[in-house]
């Protein structure tokens, strides 16, 4: 903090007597930089605004590398710098997010129930006479077939160990819908023979 500087000045009044008048000089402005807080391991502290895979849940105070925070979390609004103002806003925001998360979990449970009622999911693919597929059936094709039945399942939710390469096989596929909710679906790949030109 800068001390208040004073300057003494003598002033003569009309009677010939001098009086000491103190004049206050303006204080120096002290600029305070908003530095990013560092964690115990030297990384940048960030408060997560949304859930980030392999990092933490919304509202967690995490320590990450400076480049990861500066180039990914902050520009994509996945995290904020932990100031008093941001923490207050986050507390208010958490209540809304908890309600939205509960609604999302309820929707995912309904989706898992609908998927479990589905006996088999049939996918047609081109195959040769020995039931070998031209190509393979992977996450994208299973997701597309489920969306065709009005079941919104993204390709990254499907946990398929290896792509399906054989026709006329029944394979059980695990679906990780999120928030620990899982479902299983049986996928039947039907081989369609292509007419060969002679």
CORFENHU-V863632 format. One record per helix or strand of 3 or more residues. SS is the DSSP state (helix for helix, strand for strand). FROM is the first residue (numbers start at 1). TO is the last residue. If there is no record, write none. Layout:
SS	FROM	TO
SS	FROM	TO
This chain:
strand	6	12
strand	18	24
strand	44	48
strand	61	64
helix	66	73
helix	84	117
strand	120	127
strand	132	137
helix	139	148
helix	155	157
strand	164	166
strand	169	178
strand	181	193
